[in-house]
Amino acid sequence: MNFEELVKSRHSAVNFLENEQMTEEDFKNIFELTKTAPSAYNLQFTNYLVITNKDKKEKVKELSYHQYKIHTASAVVIVMGNKNSIEMPEAEKIYGPLKMLKIMDEVDYETTMNMIKGYSDGLKGEQGALNLELSLNAGLHAMLFMLSAKHYGFDTCPMHVHNVDELRKEFNIPDHLEPVMMITVGKSVDKVRARGYRKPVGEFVNFNGY
Ligand SMILES: Cc1cc2nc3c(=O)[nH]c(=O)nc-3n(C[C@H](O)[C@H](O)[C@H](O)COP(=O)(O)O)c2cc1C
């Protein structure tokens, strides 16, 4: 399937074939592609909680207005933004090895660290800014997850997360991980939702100003 076919064949699954299992290998393949997603300063904000256990999936279903496709999906994946990603030790983990291997020189490294510190302080100083940044980064990541899943023959449906406090308690999600959305994944039933109306390109794209 070429890229155009891949993009066009992704639909939000109406429902999934029950009892289709996804293996750890399936998820590993999908995440190996997903991890190439871009992120601000390459800080890689996105974490995933993959829930394949039937009883645990039912718990998510209960907390998500009983959407049936959570029951039939092979897994429901909680997409989370990691607030610790903007802390300097995390940045050092990503950039330190580049300095050590001399891919990045000392000056470049220090400049980058200073820029990240300024970015981090800015996000902490403005109400809601960090959550917005997490959603921005996790949203891009999640889209790539869905395309990667399709590439490996799996269908998806993006969903909002609901009852986040209860979800946290149920799955021991630590405070620094902010659930942003979730994705059901598995093998779609034959019925494919017709592509919903899309605005013509001219309606949502402007060149060189309004
Ligand atoms: C943030 C978000 C939340 C969504 N929540 C749901 C949902 O709860 N249930 C559902 O069936 N689809 C949900 N969708 C899927 C949209 O309905 C779907 O993407 C849209 O109708 C376009 O269809 P397509 O993805 O098949 O092109 C959601 C999509 C997004 C991006």
The ligand as an SDF file (V2000), in Angstrom:
LIG
                    3D

 31 33  0  0  0  0  0  0  0  0999 V2000
  -10.4110   13.7840   19.5090 C   0  0  0  0  0  0  0  0  0  0  0  0
  -11.3240   12.8130   18.8060 C   0  0  0  0  0  0  0  0  0  0  0  0
  -12.3090   12.1650   19.5280 C   0  0  0  0  0  0  0  0  0  0  0  0
  -13.1330   11.2260   18.9030 C   0  0  0  0  0  0  0  0  0  0  0  0
  -14.0400   10.5210   19.6440 N   0  0  0  0  0  0  0  0  0  0  0  0
  -14.7340    9.5210   19.0710 C   0  0  0  0  0  0  0  0  0  0  0  0
  -15.5800    8.6920   19.8580 C   0  0  0  0  0  0  0  0  0  0  0  0
  -15.6890    8.8410   21.0680 O   0  0  0  0  0  0  0  0  0  0  0  0
  -16.2570    7.6930   19.2370 N   0  0  0  0  0  0  0  0  0  0  0  0
  -16.1520    7.4800   17.8870 C   0  0  0  0  0  0  0  0  0  0  0  0
  -16.7790    6.5570   17.3720 O   0  0  0  0  0  0  0  0  0  0  0  0
  -15.3440    8.2600   17.1140 N   0  0  0  0  0  0  0  0  0  0  0  0
  -14.6360    9.2590   17.6800 C   0  0  0  0  0  0  0  0  0  0  0  0
  -13.7830   10.0320   16.9120 N   0  0  0  0  0  0  0  0  0  0  0  0
  -13.6510    9.7460   15.4810 C   0  0  0  0  0  0  0  0  0  0  0  0
  -14.3410   10.8220   14.6090 C   0  0  0  0  0  0  0  0  0  0  0  0
  -15.7270   10.7030   14.7100 O   0  0  0  0  0  0  0  0  0  0  0  0
  -13.8570   10.6080   13.1710 C   0  0  0  0  0  0  0  0  0  0  0  0
  -12.4660   10.8210   13.1180 O   0  0  0  0  0  0  0  0  0  0  0  0
  -14.5370   11.5500   12.1780 C   0  0  0  0  0  0  0  0  0  0  0  0
  -15.9070   11.3000   12.1030 O   0  0  0  0  0  0  0  0  0  0  0  0
  -13.9620   11.3910   10.7820 C   0  0  0  0  0  0  0  0  0  0  0  0
  -14.0300   10.0470   10.3720 O   0  0  0  0  0  0  0  0  0  0  0  0
  -12.7370    9.2420    9.8940 P   0  0  0  0  0  0  0  0  0  0  0  0
  -11.7560    9.2460   11.0330 O   0  0  0  0  0  0  0  0  0  0  0  0
  -13.2430    7.8430    9.6000 O   0  0  0  0  0  0  0  0  0  0  0  0
  -12.2130    9.9090    8.6890 O   0  0  0  0  0  0  0  0  0  0  0  0
  -12.9840   10.9720   17.5170 C   0  0  0  0  0  0  0  0  0  0  0  0
  -11.9840   11.6580   16.7980 C   0  0  0  0  0  0  0  0  0  0  0  0
  -11.1480   12.5510   17.4450 C   0  0  0  0  0  0  0  0  0  0  0  0
  -10.0440   13.2100   16.6520 C   0  0  0  0  0  0  0  0  0  0  0  0
  1  2  1  0
  2  3  1  0
  2 30  2  0
  3  4  2  0
  4  5  1  0
  4 28  1  0
  5  6  2  0
  6  7  1  0
  6 13  1  0
  7  8  2  0
  7  9  1  0
  9 10  1  0
 10 11  2  0
 10 12  1  0
 12 13  2  0
 13 14  1  0
 14 15  1  0
 14 28  1  0
 15 16  1  0
 16 17  1  0
 16 18  1  0
 18 19  1  0
 18 20  1  0
 20 21  1  0
 20 22  1  0
 22 23  1  0
 23 24  1  0
 24 25  2  0
 24 26  1  0
 24 27  1  0
 28 29  2  0
 29 30  1  0
 30 31  1  0
M  END
$$$$
